Amino acid sequence: QVQLVESGGGLVQAGDSLRLSCAASGRTFSNYAMGWFRQAPGKEREFVAAISWSGISTYYADSVKGRFTISRDNAKNTGYLQMNSLKPEDTAVYYCAADATTARAMAITDNYVDYWGKGTLVTVSS
């Protein structure tokens, strides 16, 4: 089992930045690809970003490419999502996920995600 706990969400204005953190405990975090998904009110959950277990490979949704950066520190069992130039359409609950397959697979489908956090709310006002 891997437990994931997100933090860092909040209310910001358009153009501001936030950094989300995902603290992992339980099984070896470095064995898993890690990703971020989000779900806006009334919408389905969507992929945001993913990173391989080594941190070498990263993948982003087109809507956040160039604005968001995913990273991880395996020594600290923590993953991060740096969000810059936030827009109102980024408003959502952001979920951390761990996947024993690959970050590339996570970018295609969440069907193989093994563990989910409970989410942290990000609200961007215009």
Salt bridges, closest charged atoms under 4 A:
GLU46 OE2 - ARG38 NE 2.61
ASP62 OD1 - LYS65 NZ 3.14
ASP90 OD1 - ARG38 NH1 2.93
ASP90 OD2 - ARG67 NH1 2.76
ASP110 OD2 - ARG45 NH2 3.11
